[in-house]
Amino acid sequence: MSANLRVKSSEYIDETHRVSFKFNGKTYYGFKGDTLASALLANDVHLVGRSFKYHRPRGIMTAGSEEPNAIVQVNDKTNRTEPNVRATEVEIYEGLEASSQNCWPNVNFDIGGINNLISPFLPAGFYYKTFMWPASFWEKYEFFIRHSAGLGKSPSEKDPDIYDHRNIHCDVLVVGAGISGILAAKNAAKNNFKTLLIDEKNELGGATIYQNKEFNKIDNQSSSDWIKKEINGLKNISNLEIKTRTSVAAYHGYNYLLARENLTDHLENKDKDNKVRQRLLKIRAKKVILATGALERPLIFNNNDRPGIMLSTAVKKYADFFGVKCGKKNVFFTNNDSAYESALCLYNKGIKVDAIIDIRNNSNSKIVKAVKQVGIQIYWSHTVVDTNGYRRLNNISIMKLSNDGMTVTGNRINISCDCLGVAGGWTPAVHLFTQSGGKLKFDEDNNLFLPNKYPSDQISVGSCNGNFNLNEIMKELSIKLKEFLKINQTDFDNIVIESEEETSKRNIWLLPSDKAIGKTKPFVDYQNDATAKDIKLALREGFRSIEHVKRYTTTGMGTDQGKLGNMHALGIIADTAGVKMGELGTTTFRPPYTPLTFGTIVGRNVGEFFDVFRRTAMNNWHIENKAEFENVGQWKRGWYYPINGETMHQAVQRESKAARESAGILDASTLGKIDIQGSDASEFLNRVYTNAWSKLAIGKCRYGLMLNEDGMVYDDGVTTRLGENHYLMTTTTGGAANVLGKLEDYLQTEWPELDVYLTSVTDHYATASVCGPNSKKILKKIIPDLDLSDENFPHMSFKEAKINNIKCRVMRISFTGEHSYEVNIQASFGKALWEKCIEAGKEFNITPYGTETMHLLRAEKGFIIVGQDTDGTMTPIDLQMDWIVSKKKYDFIGKRSLYRSDTMREDRKQLVGLLTDDPNIILEEGAQIVSELNQNPIQMLGHITSSYFSPNLNKSIALAVVRGGKDMMGKKLFIPMEDKTISVTVANPVFFDEENKRLNA
Amino acid sequence: MFVINCPYCGERDQQEFKAGGEAHIERPKQPTELSDDEWAEYLFMRKNIKGVQFERWNHAHGCRKWFNMVRDTSNDEIKLVYKMGEKPPLE
């Protein structure tokens, strides 16, 4: 490494602890405490990436999370790789590998750099304008655009890390641990507020911790020494929790904040295993104090993006905090005093500063005088008009500014330098404040957007509130804290502060050059390569709203969301359009403040935990017997049970035949079950189902259809009357929770006078459904003392019984059209019941069947499945189920809607059966149905909802919804497919055993 | 994310609740007496106010009770919660 770029040892860098890491395949060394950015700078590496659009070489600009350029891929080609990481935030560790993004074949020679040369042809909106036509070419364009675009690569392997969520409740949350945040947190905690202090860095103290020693003094000590003592004092405060390496991502209403705590990213790879990598903190705070500080602004001038051009405070931080000098020949370019502070700090560390270019006419503040005294040349009223050096800055050209700041005069002066620190003033970090719903006001004198109206119990303090003078910050903080926390005093009310006062300012959003604007590249958004020229073009083309200009030019739309340049974009728009910035407003600040990993967002909800799976009591039997599973709602249901490598079709054909010829068994445990009790239970059922319930005898079952208030079919199922005031309702598997919710809603809000209680018992019972001509014999073996005669136990009735002293409920109901029984037993005995049925049914070749066979068997009978044959637009009349709609009942949910003009239309889509002319062709579910083939445009009449090959009928059958289908019996229709047209005939949807003889077979 | 003061359970996080649309739309007692237009008014028409709105909420992952809420939709301020069946405040 080039040791000569390290300056006086820094107390924050452990020079006894050398760390090796790789960047773009080359090994470098840094020290413990370095960020990737500081370690690279110490190795004289400035060029770290290429820009998004023009592929211009880019270097490190900042020392914080606002970095737009130095974004890298970390640990590429491993399962821990992460794209778009800011090199300024990565703490180096032994074995770290990082690489540049958006360049090919490498960062030093990048083919895409050609875009820079042809940039006159790549104006704002280039993609929108060029790739619009012809539309059919889009796919070809897309290939090249996708190939050359993109920032980094997403990982291709499973993330090995663990992520976590944690809820935190606190009285006071303080965001930002600079001097304001530390004092706020300390005073809150000492006054018995349960306090949480969060900072994104690994060290507390913000910028004060490495503050220039001479010009900011507190109680006669340097402010950095004073803050260190304060930080030490925090350790002993019991109700103060401190989270470092934690970035607040979002600030929502009601003081609900999300923060990402980074726990292992700074550790060596071998130490990362089995630890929580990142934790999402879900914070609910009674009060929030934002002390998020301010971000230094760049200056917008021609070619302001070369590697070596950095923010002036970043140059200072790398020298002061990391002990790294960013250049051998340093120059500063400024519109305020902060560059002087940086220059002086460099000078004190023995780093040469050749010049300061200041756009102001003069300043006589103490710090400027100090800089003059040490002999650094200052060019007043000058601006940088151009910079040179492709991969690294090597010189700049400056010229004198005109009085109005619009043009430059005189001759160019060339200054050789390899690092230019720019200081364009400060932007308060109001991101979180506005996310919370806060409204900003514009301070015309200082060109700042500042917090104005607070939407919740919160305050902004320090420089994020537009205050940049230490003395004033402390005075304001004391007053604000007392009012906000309702305390009488703070422990810093009486400290004595000596701080630097700025005496003159000048602001020019877009600095002029001696070249025409069209020939310059003054970058406003570095990451997205948007220049001042692009913004002016957008305005010329008629864009006025700041939100539109943003989207057209992509200014502020990178991963950094334009933290550096957004203010300049606004300023340039305001200047060009001749409006005031306050009237222009800002674009919306959206969460997250810095990007979050998907892992942080989902926490533990990955893989199987992504959604909850529900499994029946018989589930293990299904697994042991090699069932294929289907997800139905959250349930895992047996789909079919292949034997000897059968395909699904083969298995389903076998299962279906067995169920009709001898015996089949289905796990029906997943059907929703609602226990309904109360003296008004019968009346309640009358109101929620379309058919009548009052006369249902105890011990009998009835099928019911439930509508929405709009008359559309919502759910169906069999309900059994267990006692005078006691019913058991079953619902569809997927609809159970919604049905219960809907019934509760009506009970609580519309009919509170009804004495009815609802309880979900879905999980409490396991259900085995045994069907087929031999089902009676099987049941006889399981429950010998139950009288199964048709007289005692007819179809649609219920009996209580016992199997080995275990109570069970047996319903004789059928969804297949076969003689069948549903046995309900306490869920813990579900598997035992199932195995007993299988054992007893062995001699009858009892065949377990899954949902696919169930669907086929019911389709043979023309029974609907809500959600498959209905889609929320089907009334019972459309389903040709008029028989279930009571004409006598005065009212039920949805009744009135059945008489609306729209629901009474004759040409609504209606459920019909379809038979293919060729019985071997199986129609595709979802296929469209037409009656005329030569129409143009062809009129779609409806679509197939269910389609199967029936082994019991030895032909293909289908259910479909067809416009006016009721009156089309026997009519020929067509299904146009990609390769052929299939002709079909409309038929009765009941294909099998129309007389229901088999129910009592 | 609101903090909602359930009238039965007290303050809970919004994620325990489900919004249920506009409040105080009573189901007509005699639907068959209504014209198509009157029935459509009940069935479909909702106000969606910017400002103070009366809403139904359900403590779905809690006591499962429905209740009413007065909320300013422009700033999400919850002004009042009250039980089903209670009269809405006049102001």
Boltz contact constraints between the chains, C-beta under 6 A:
constraints:
  - contact:
      token1: [A, 252]
      token2: [B, 1]
      max_distance: 6.0
  - contact:
      token1: [A, 253]
      token2: [B, 76]
      max_distance: 6.0
  - contact:
      token1: [A, 254]
      token2: [B, 2]
      max_distance: 6.0
  - contact:
      token1: [A, 254]
      token2: [B, 3]
      max_distance: 6.0
  - contact:
      token1: [A, 256]
      token2: [B, 1]
      max_distance: 6.0
  - contact:
      token1: [A, 748]
      token2: [B, 66]
      max_distance: 6.0
  - contact:
      token1: [A, 748]
      token2: [B, 84]
      max_distance: 6.0
  - contact:
      token1: [A, 749]
      token2: [B, 66]
      max_distance: 6.0
  - contact:
      token1: [A, 749]
      token2: [B, 84]
      max_distance: 6.0
  - contact:
      token1: [A, 750]
      token2: [B, 27]
      max_distance: 6.0
  - contact:
      token1: [A, 891]
      token2: [B, 31]
      max_distance: 6.0
  - contact:
      token1: [A, 896]
      token2: [B, 31]
      max_distance: 6.0
  - contact:
      token1: [A, 896]
      token2: [B, 39]
      max_distance: 6.0
  - contact:
      token1: [A, 900]
      token2: [B, 36]
      max_distance: 6.0
  - contact:
      token1: [A, 901]
      token2: [B, 36]
      max_distance: 6.0
